Amino acid sequence: MRSPTGGMIMPLRSEYDRQLVFEHLVDRVRRDHWVDVSLGSQHWRAMLVAPDAKLTCTSCGEPLSIAHASGGSRLCTRCRISSLH
């Protein structure tokens, strides 16, 4: 993970590790407004979405407060986590 205020490398050996990474990621996005993420071969930018933007998740259609954007798609946190399994 990389953001305007620094970076972090974390292991993903278990489901618990993945949960901790995403909890930290969401906190970091709320503070720094964006985070670049690389997990294995997947790369995306997680960014804070303004409430008036009215953006929805490409996969489930839910309104976005944080968008995980890559390759023209914008996923909610739940769908991004699901895409890693």
KEFI-338760 format. One record per residue (C-alpha): residue number from 1; residue in three letters; x, z, y. Coordinates in steps of 0.5 Angstrom, whole numbers, plus 500, padded with zeros to 3 digits. Layout:
BEGIN
<atom><nr>NUM</nr><rest>Ala</rest><xx>X</xx><zz>Z</zz><yy>Y</yy></atom>
...
END
This chain:
BEGIN
<atom><nr>1</nr><rest>Met</rest><xx>500</xx><zz>500</zz><yy>500</yy></atom>
<atom><nr>2</nr><rest>Arg</rest><xx>502</xx><zz>498</zz><yy>507</yy></atom>
<atom><nr>3</nr><rest>Ser</rest><xx>499</xx><zz>500</zz><yy>514</yy></atom>
<atom><nr>4</nr><rest>Pro</rest><xx>501</xx><zz>500</zz><yy>521</yy></atom>
<atom><nr>5</nr><rest>Thr</rest><xx>503</xx><zz>508</zz><yy>520</yy></atom>
<atom><nr>6</nr><rest>Gly</rest><xx>508</xx><zz>507</zz><yy>513</yy></atom>
<atom><nr>7</nr><rest>Gly</rest><xx>507</xx><zz>505</zz><yy>506</yy></atom>
<atom><nr>8</nr><rest>Met</rest><xx>506</xx><zz>508</zz><yy>499</yy></atom>
<atom><nr>9</nr><rest>Ile</rest><xx>508</xx><zz>507</zz><yy>492</yy></atom>
<atom><nr>10</nr><rest>Met</rest><xx>503</xx><zz>510</zz><yy>487</yy></atom>
<atom><nr>11</nr><rest>Pro</rest><xx>503</xx><zz>509</zz><yy>479</yy></atom>
<atom><nr>12</nr><rest>Leu</rest><xx>497</xx><zz>507</zz><yy>476</yy></atom>
<atom><nr>13</nr><rest>Arg</rest><xx>497</xx><zz>509</zz><yy>469</yy></atom>
<atom><nr>14</nr><rest>Ser</rest><xx>490</xx><zz>512</zz><yy>468</yy></atom>
<atom><nr>15</nr><rest>Glu</rest><xx>483</xx><zz>512</zz><yy>471</yy></atom>
<atom><nr>16</nr><rest>Tyr</rest><xx>485</xx><zz>518</zz><yy>475</yy></atom>
<atom><nr>17</nr><rest>Asp</rest><xx>491</xx><zz>515</zz><yy>478</yy></atom>
<atom><nr>18</nr><rest>Arg</rest><xx>486</xx><zz>509</zz><yy>480</yy></atom>
<atom><nr>19</nr><rest>Gln</rest><xx>481</xx><zz>514</zz><yy>483</yy></atom>
<atom><nr>20</nr><rest>Leu</rest><xx>487</xx><zz>518</zz><yy>487</yy></atom>
<atom><nr>21</nr><rest>Val</rest><xx>490</xx><zz>511</zz><yy>490</yy></atom>
<atom><nr>22</nr><rest>Phe</rest><xx>483</xx><zz>509</zz><yy>492</yy></atom>
<atom><nr>23</nr><rest>Glu</rest><xx>481</xx><zz>516</zz><yy>495</yy></atom>
<atom><nr>24</nr><rest>His</rest><xx>488</xx><zz>515</zz><yy>499</yy></atom>
<atom><nr>25</nr><rest>Leu</rest><xx>486</xx><zz>508</zz><yy>501</yy></atom>
<atom><nr>26</nr><rest>Val</rest><xx>480</xx><zz>509</zz><yy>504</yy></atom>
<atom><nr>27</nr><rest>Asp</rest><xx>482</xx><zz>515</zz><yy>508</yy></atom>
<atom><nr>28</nr><rest>Arg</rest><xx>488</xx><zz>511</zz><yy>510</yy></atom>
<atom><nr>29</nr><rest>Val</rest><xx>484</xx><zz>505</zz><yy>512</yy></atom>
<atom><nr>30</nr><rest>Arg</rest><xx>479</xx><zz>510</zz><yy>516</yy></atom>
<atom><nr>31</nr><rest>Arg</rest><xx>485</xx><zz>512</zz><yy>520</yy></atom>
<atom><nr>32</nr><rest>Asp</rest><xx>489</xx><zz>506</zz><yy>521</yy></atom>
<atom><nr>33</nr><rest>His</rest><xx>484</xx><zz>501</zz><yy>521</yy></atom>
<atom><nr>34</nr><rest>Trp</rest><xx>487</xx><zz>496</zz><yy>515</yy></atom>
<atom><nr>35</nr><rest>Val</rest><xx>492</xx><zz>497</zz><yy>509</yy></atom>
<atom><nr>36</nr><rest>Asp</rest><xx>495</xx><zz>491</zz><yy>505</yy></atom>
<atom><nr>37</nr><rest>Val</rest><xx>495</xx><zz>493</zz><yy>498</yy></atom>
<atom><nr>38</nr><rest>Ser</rest><xx>498</xx><zz>490</zz><yy>492</yy></atom>
<atom><nr>39</nr><rest>Leu</rest><xx>496</xx><zz>492</zz><yy>485</yy></atom>
<atom><nr>40</nr><rest>Gly</rest><xx>500</xx><zz>488</zz><yy>480</yy></atom>
<atom><nr>41</nr><rest>Ser</rest><xx>499</xx><zz>481</zz><yy>481</yy></atom>
<atom><nr>42</nr><rest>Gln</rest><xx>493</xx><zz>482</zz><yy>486</yy></atom>
<atom><nr>43</nr><rest>His</rest><xx>494</xx><zz>483</zz><yy>493</yy></atom>
<atom><nr>44</nr><rest>Trp</rest><xx>489</xx><zz>484</zz><yy>499</yy></atom>
<atom><nr>45</nr><rest>Arg</rest><xx>487</xx><zz>487</zz><yy>505</yy></atom>
<atom><nr>46</nr><rest>Ala</rest><xx>483</xx><zz>493</zz><yy>506</yy></atom>
<atom><nr>47</nr><rest>Met</rest><xx>480</xx><zz>494</zz><yy>513</yy></atom>
<atom><nr>48</nr><rest>Leu</rest><xx>475</xx><zz>498</zz><yy>517</yy></atom>
<atom><nr>49</nr><rest>Val</rest><xx>469</xx><zz>494</zz><yy>519</yy></atom>
<atom><nr>50</nr><rest>Ala</rest><xx>465</xx><zz>495</zz><yy>525</yy></atom>
<atom><nr>51</nr><rest>Pro</rest><xx>458</xx><zz>498</zz><yy>524</yy></atom>
<atom><nr>52</nr><rest>Asp</rest><xx>455</xx><zz>492</zz><yy>528</yy></atom>
<atom><nr>53</nr><rest>Ala</rest><xx>459</xx><zz>487</zz><yy>524</yy></atom>
<atom><nr>54</nr><rest>Lys</rest><xx>453</xx><zz>486</zz><yy>519</yy></atom>
<atom><nr>55</nr><rest>Leu</rest><xx>458</xx><zz>484</zz><yy>513</yy></atom>
<atom><nr>56</nr><rest>Thr</rest><xx>456</xx><zz>485</zz><yy>506</yy></atom>
<atom><nr>57</nr><rest>Cys</rest><xx>460</xx><zz>485</zz><yy>499</yy></atom>
<atom><nr>58</nr><rest>Thr</rest><xx>461</xx><zz>478</zz><yy>496</yy></atom>
<atom><nr>59</nr><rest>Ser</rest><xx>459</xx><zz>481</zz><yy>489</yy></atom>
<atom><nr>60</nr><rest>Cys</rest><xx>454</xx><zz>486</zz><yy>490</yy></atom>
<atom><nr>61</nr><rest>Gly</rest><xx>451</xx><zz>484</zz><yy>497</yy></atom>
<atom><nr>62</nr><rest>Glu</rest><xx>451</xx><zz>492</zz><yy>499</yy></atom>
<atom><nr>63</nr><rest>Pro</rest><xx>453</xx><zz>493</zz><yy>507</yy></atom>
<atom><nr>64</nr><rest>Leu</rest><xx>461</xx><zz>494</zz><yy>508</yy></atom>
<atom><nr>65</nr><rest>Ser</rest><xx>464</xx><zz>499</zz><yy>512</yy></atom>
<atom><nr>66</nr><rest>Ile</rest><xx>471</xx><zz>498</zz><yy>509</yy></atom>
<atom><nr>67</nr><rest>Ala</rest><xx>472</xx><zz>490</zz><yy>506</yy></atom>
<atom><nr>68</nr><rest>His</rest><xx>477</xx><zz>489</zz><yy>501</yy></atom>
<atom><nr>69</nr><rest>Ala</rest><xx>479</xx><zz>482</zz><yy>503</yy></atom>
<atom><nr>70</nr><rest>Ser</rest><xx>482</xx><zz>477</zz><yy>499</yy></atom>
<atom><nr>71</nr><rest>Gly</rest><xx>482</xx><zz>469</zz><yy>498</yy></atom>
<atom><nr>72</nr><rest>Gly</rest><xx>475</xx><zz>468</zz><yy>502</yy></atom>
<atom><nr>73</nr><rest>Ser</rest><xx>472</xx><zz>474</zz><yy>499</yy></atom>
<atom><nr>74</nr><rest>Arg</rest><xx>470</xx><zz>481</zz><yy>502</yy></atom>
<atom><nr>75</nr><rest>Leu</rest><xx>469</xx><zz>486</zz><yy>496</yy></atom>
<atom><nr>76</nr><rest>Cys</rest><xx>466</xx><zz>493</zz><yy>497</yy></atom>
<atom><nr>77</nr><rest>Thr</rest><xx>470</xx><zz>499</zz><yy>494</yy></atom>
<atom><nr>78</nr><rest>Arg</rest><xx>466</xx><zz>500</zz><yy>488</yy></atom>
<atom><nr>79</nr><rest>Cys</rest><xx>467</xx><zz>492</zz><yy>487</yy></atom>
<atom><nr>80</nr><rest>Arg</rest><xx>474</xx><zz>492</zz><yy>488</yy></atom>
<atom><nr>81</nr><rest>Ile</rest><xx>475</xx><zz>498</zz><yy>483</yy></atom>
<atom><nr>82</nr><rest>Ser</rest><xx>471</xx><zz>494</zz><yy>478</yy></atom>
<atom><nr>83</nr><rest>Ser</rest><xx>475</xx><zz>488</zz><yy>479</yy></atom>
<atom><nr>84</nr><rest>Leu</rest><xx>481</xx><zz>491</zz><yy>477</yy></atom>
<atom><nr>85</nr><rest>His</rest><xx>479</xx><zz>493</zz><yy>470</yy></atom>
END
